[in-house]
Amino acid sequence: MKFTSRKTAALTVSLALALSMTACNRDSGESAEGSASATLAVSTLNNPFFVELRDGAEEAAEAAGMELDVVDAQNDSATQTNQLATAATSGTDAVLINPVDSDAAAASVAPLIEADIPVVAVDRTVNGAEVQSLVSSDNVAGGRQAADELAAAMGEEGEVIVLQGVAGTSASRDRGAGFEEGMAAYPNITVVAMQTANFDRAEALNVATNLLQANPDVTGIFAENDEMALGAIQALGDRAGDDVSVVGFDGTEDGLAAIEAGTLTATIAQQPAELGRQAVEVLEQILAGETVEETIPVPVTTVNADNVGEFTE
């Protein structure tokens, strides 16, 4: 969803007013009960990756004695902005944000930052706002790894389709940029089509079906997450993993199962639970008055048939 300037301004003013009413009631990073409280604003929970991220955050918060309120924006930027305004009025001490839209999120978090409520981004950046830290995988490096893996599976020649994620997200932009950089090393491979499927399996099924009909000679597909890769596999049917190599990104349980089944060539495995855990740990450090790094990298790993057993044990 794209904001009009009028809507963005209205939402920003609303959030600023809410913060001004509640900032004076906050007590140095502790809730009324004496324990720190935080809000995790996640882009969507209709995706196994973000469910794992939430679970990791909740486990870390429980271990730290931190109250963690999780809100699901269902991939709507305006909803996420309203959720952050509500978090402010509830007296949250800190915010973890996984933005729906990296650009639109700046207007949502700016008043929080002005009110000295710590904000940490997780998995995706907030463009145009100085949050305390970003806990994220190296998506550009992961995109390059995906290009190398797909090229190897294709014998370094052929035609490729790219299924892109949600427009405006740093994850989609960075994975796509890394993949493009990686593919530059393979002059006999041509990317014949690129289209968004919004990180969604059902949408990827439809998009891949149409793109495959228009490009029948395709022998490779890169999907910027596992959900879209699984949708592409459905579209391919018996061709998946045989005539057409598919590489995904995330390392979800379903993605790993598809590698074991031979339909998914590889996935670039993030560690979503680790992202959530480390994001909460960074919040702990901030609330304790410690200095944290602006970027906290969480490694990514290429998973294929040779090493998938290490990730499914």
C-alpha positions, -999 to +999 in steps of 0.1 A: +000+000+000+013+034-009+007+065+012-006+097-002+013+126+014-019+138+032-024+104+047+012+101+058+011+135+074-022+127+092-009+094+106+024+110+117+006+138+135-016+112+152+013+092+164+032+123+176+002+134+197-001+099+212+035+099+221+034+134+237+006+122+259+024+092+271+061+099+271+060+116+305+045+085+320+073+062+309+099+053+336+133+048+321+126+016+302+104-002+327+067-009+327+043-003+356+050-038+368+088-032+369+097-053+339+107-040+305+080-041+279+085-041+241+064-043+210+073-065+180+056-050+149+058-077+123+049-073+086+029-105+084+024-138+103+009-154+072+044-166+063+064-193+081+096-172+081+080-145+102+063-170+125+098-184+133+111-149+138+083-141+162+089-174+181+126-166+185+118-131+198+092-145+223+116-171+236+143-145+241+119-121+258+107-148+282+142-156+291+149-120+298+118-114+318+106-089+291+070-084+282+066-087+244+035-076+226+034-090+190+012-072+164+007-084+128+003-057+101-009-083+076+013-066+050-005-032+052+016-001+060-012+020+073-021-008+097+014-010+109+015+028+115-017+026+136-003-004+156+028+017+165+006+045+176-013+021+198+020+007+212+030+043+222-002+049+241+002+016+259+035+028+273+058+004+255+095+009+264+109-002+230+099-013+196+111-040+172+099-033+137+099-056+107+086-031+082+059-038+056+074-011+035+109+002+043+102+036+029+068+041+045+080+029+079+101+061+084+070+082+090+058+057+116+090+055+136+102+091+135+079+102+164+089+072+184+126+081+180+119+117+189+102+105+221+134+085+230+116+052+225+143+028+212+135+013+178+153-017+163+146-029+128+147-066+122+152-084+088+143-052+068+156-017+070+137+015+078+148+040+051+150+076+060+150+071+098+179+066+122+169+036+142+192+023+169+201-009+151+193-032+123+194-070+129+194-085+095+208-112+072+232-102+045+206-103+017+230-090-010+255-118-003+226-143-002+214-131-036+249-137-050+250-172-034+216-179-050+230-169-084+260-192-081+239-221-070+213-217-097+240-213-124+257-244-113+225-264-114+218-251-150+252-259-163+259-221-165+236-216-195+199-212-202+170-189-194+159-177-159+127-163-143+129-142-112+100-140-087+104-108-067+091-100-032+071-071-019+081-039-037+096-014-013+111-039+011+148-039+016+148-077+016+135-079-020+157-051-032+189-065-017+183-101-027+175-090-062+206-068-064+228-096-052+213-120-076+219-096-105+255-091-094+260-128-092+244-135-126+268-110-143+295-138-140+274-161-163+271-146-198+253-176-212+224-172-187+196-148-196+170-135-172+139-134-195+113-123-169+110-106-135+077-101-117+066-096-082+046-123-064+048-105-030+065-132-011+033-153-013+030-189-024-005-187-039+004-156-059+037-172-070+018-202-084-003-179-106+026-156-116+049-185-124+022-203-144+018-173-166+055-166-170+063-202-179+036-202-205+052-171-220+087-185-217+086-222-223+123-227-226+131-215-190+154-239-171+159-219-139+138-199-114+151-178-086+124-169-060+133-142-034+118-164-007+109-200-001+071-194-002+074-181-038+097-210-047+072-235-035+045-217-056+068-220-086+073-257-079+035-262-079+034-244-113+062-266-127+047-299-116+069-328-127+094-304-143+105-291-109+140-302-100+143-321-133+139-298-163+138-266-143+160-258-113+145-237-086+164-218-059+146-201-030+156-179+000+149-183+038+155-219+047+120-225+060+108-260+071+088-264+039+117-252+018+140-278+034+115-305+029+113-296-008+151-300-011+148-334+004+120-342-021+142-331-050+119-304-062+138-274-048+175-272-059+186-250-030+176-223-006+197-195+010+190-203+046+185-174+070+180-180+107+146-163+114+145-175+150+180-162+155+170-129+140+142-125+165+164-137+194+192-113+186+168-084+180+154-088+216+190-090+230+199-058+213+168-041+229+179-054+262+213-038+258+198-005+247+174-004+276+204-011+299+221+020+285+247+001+265+260+011+231+251-013+202+263-017+167+243+000+139+241-033+120+240-068+135+246-093+108+232-128+110+249-153+086+232-170+057+241-204+043+234-222+010+215-254+016+212-280-011+209-318-013+245-322-001+240-306+033+202-304+039+205-331+065+224-308+087+194-285+089+166-310+093+181-332+121 
